[in-house]
């Protein structure tokens, strides 16, 4: 398989692959993977890119109660619907795969470990406590309603830790 790319685009891709210390083929695979896992779905599910400082400022304006209400009234069903649409099903594996992809697409640092059947994620987001609280609330609702599973959290201003049994 081959592709014809404009010289300008190819030059930029070569420069980026050198900066990342990967081959042009590896970079192309990353780009295509990001598109088929996420990019092609964004406009279809109504997602828009937004700068992190704006997200931080918006969540800081909310009280803890308003954050929980937002997650409960809107976030829970929207996140479930988006994950189902993008993954084609709503089971724990497809949802966790969607969530991990979302965190990676957002360029959050993530640490994952598994011990016995307990899966643990530490996500460094730097978006404030209410952002963590929003996701804690949404994920608790989804895990309880859709999977009938408990999910444990430790949330902070810049990080959130979550763990669950599969």
N, C-alpha and C positions, 0 to 999 in steps of 0.2 A: 504494500500500500504506500502511496506517496501523496503528498499534498503540495500544492503550489502556493507559496506565501509571498506576499509583497516583500521586497528587499528590506524596507524599513522595519517591518514586523520581525523578519528573520534576524536582522541585526540586533534588535532589542532582546529577542529571545536568547540569542547567543550570549549577549552581555549578561543577562540575568542568570543563565546557566553557569557561567564562569563565576559570578558573584556568589552563587549558592554552592559552588564546588560540585556540581552534578553535570552529567552529560546532557546534551540537548534532548536526547530521547527520554531521559528520566524526567526532565522538566516538562516535556510535551505530555507524558503520561500523567503527571500531576495535574496539569491544566485540564486535560480531558476528563480525568477522574473527578475533579472538582465540579466540572460542568455537569456531568451525568448524575453525580450524587446530590448536587445542590442547585447549581446555577440555572439549569433549564426549568426548575420548578419554582424558583422565586417569584416570577411574575404571575404564574398560574395560581399560586396560593395567596397572592396579595402581600408578599413581603417586600419591604423597601430597605435599602441600605441607609443607615443613619450613623453619624459620627459618635464615637464613644463619649466625648464630652457632653453631647446633647442628651444622650441616654442617662448619664450620671446626673445632670442638672434636673431632668424631668423626674427621675426617681427621688431625688433629694427633696423635691417640692411636696411629695406625698407623705402623709403620716403613715405610721405602721398599719393602722386600721384601713386606710384608703388603699394601701398596697395589697393587703390581704383581700379586700373586696374586689379589686381589679383582677387579681389572680383567680378568685373564686367565680366571679360573674362572667368574665370574658376569657381570661388566659387559659383556664382549664379546657374548655371546649375547643377553642381555636388551636391550641397546641396539639390536642388529640387529633383534630381534623387534618391539620397540616402534616403531622407525622404519618397518619394513615394514608393520605393522598400520595405523599412522597415515597413511602416504603411499600405501599400496596396492601398492607395488613397492619393489624394492631395487636401484636403479641409482645411480650416483654423483650425478646431479642431484637425485633425490628424497631421497637421504640427506643431502646437503649442505643442501638446503632444510629438511629436518627439523631438522638440527643448528643452523642459523642461527635458526630459529624458537624452538628450545629456549633458546638463548642470549638472545634478545630477551625471551622470557617470563620468564626469570630476572632481567631488568633489568640485564644486563651491558652495559657499553659495548663497542662493537665497531667496528673500523676494517677496511674491506674494500677491497682493490685488486686489479686484474688487469693484468698486463703480459705481452703476447704471450698464451700459453695458461696462464701461471702465476697461480693464484689464491692470494691471501694474506689471512689474517685475523689481526688482533691483538685479543685478548679480554681485557678488564680485569675480573677477577672478585673479587679481594680475599679468596679463600678458602684461601690457603695453598699451599705447594709440592706437598703430596701430592694435592690436588685437581687441580692441573695434571698431575701424574704419572699419576694415574688416567686422565684423559681422553687424555693422550698415548698411553698403553698401549692403551686401548680403540680409539681412532681408528687407530692403527698396525695393529692386528689386523684391523679392518674393512676398511681400505684394502688391506691385503695379501691377505686371504682373499677378500673379496667382489668387489673391483675390480681386483685384481692391479696396484695402483699404489702408489708410494712417497709417503709424506707426511713432510714435514720439520717439525721442532719446535724451538722455543726456549722452555723453560718456566722460570717464576720463581714467587715467592711470590704475587704479585698479578696476574700476567698470563701469558698463553701466546700464542705466535705459531705459526701453522701455515701451511704452503703446500704446494701440489701442482699437478701438471699435469693438465689434463682430457684 
